[in-house]
Every structure is written in structure tokens, then in C-alpha cells.
């Protein structure tokens, strides 16, 4: 059984009125892209190939400047010296959407490939 290390993030807050610890609403964080997580058999993103799930793209908040995770992953794979803090691959910030089932950010060009191609 494989369990992803980062799937949901819960924040603990102290209620000022009762001084009790309470959990805030869950916040989404994106699943990281690695060779291991993209494995179609036992990776944390293996559900990307499950066509019974809802993979309809949702819009993302444009003020957060999200970028396509598949573009970033492929740029790092193609050039080991790629520095993601300084460079952004061409097209990585155009038409970026969120997959509610996989919890990843993808551009519309990569959305179909990510959910249908077994070995990326």
C-alpha cells in the first residue's frame, strides 16, 4: 500500500474565545511530480489514468501565478542544470487549470496527455 506524503494540508488554529485548538478548513496543495509519483502502477499520481474519476479542469486563481507542473517536470528531466527558481519553460503559465481528482496544476496542452499517456 502506497500513501502519498503530501496530499492535504490541515492548519491548526487556536480559537480566541474558548482557547481550544481547532482545525481550519482543509487547503489543497499540489502533488509533487517525480518519476516515482508518475509511475502508472504504484505512484501517488496513478489515479490520473482512472477514467471513472472527475478530471474536469477547474480554473485557478490567476493572482497566484501558477504554472504547469508537467512543463516544469519535463524541463527538469530534459536539462539537469535547469533552475526552476530563475527560469520558466515556455508555455508553462498559459491557460493553467487545476485537476480536482489529481490535485495538480496543468496547462490545457498537457491536460489530455497527463490523463491518458501511461508512460510520460
Residue pairs with C-beta under 8 A, 6 or more apart in sequence:
2 42
2 43
2 44
4 31
4 37
4 44
5 44
6 29
6 31
6 32
7 29
7 31
7 44
7 103
8 26
8 27
8 28
8 29
9 26
9 27
9 28
9 29
10 23
10 24
10 26
10 27
11 23
11 24
11 27
12 21
12 22
12 23
12 24
13 21
13 22
13 23
13 24
14 20
14 21
14 22
15 21
15 22
28 98
28 103
29 103
30 69
30 103
30 104
30 105
31 37
31 44
31 45
31 102
31 103
31 104
33 45
33 69
33 70
33 72
33 73
33 104
34 73
36 43
36 44
37 43
37 44
37 45
38 45
38 73
38 120
39 46
40 46
40 49
40 118
40 119
45 102
45 104
47 53
47 101
47 102
48 55
48 99
48 101
48 102
48 104
48 114
48 115
49 115
49 116
49 118
50 101
51 115
53 101
54 100
54 101
55 99
55 100
55 101
55 102
55 115
56 100
57 97
57 98
57 99
57 106
57 108
57 111
58 97
58 98
58 99
58 100
59 97
59 98
60 66
60 96
60 97
60 98
60 105
65 93
66 93
66 96
66 98
66 105
67 88
67 92
67 93
67 96
67 105
68 89
68 91
68 92
68 93
68 96
68 105
68 106
68 107
68 109
68 110
69 104
69 105
69 106
70 104
70 106
70 107
70 110
70 113
70 114
70 120
71 89
71 91
71 92
71 107
71 110
72 84
72 89
72 92
74 89
74 120
75 82
75 84
75 87
75 89
75 92
76 82
76 84
91 107
91 109
92 107
93 107
94 107
95 107
95 108
95 109
96 105
96 106
96 107
97 105
97 106
97 107
97 108
97 111
98 104
98 105
98 106
99 106
99 111
99 114
99 115
102 114
102 115
104 114
106 114
113 120
114 120
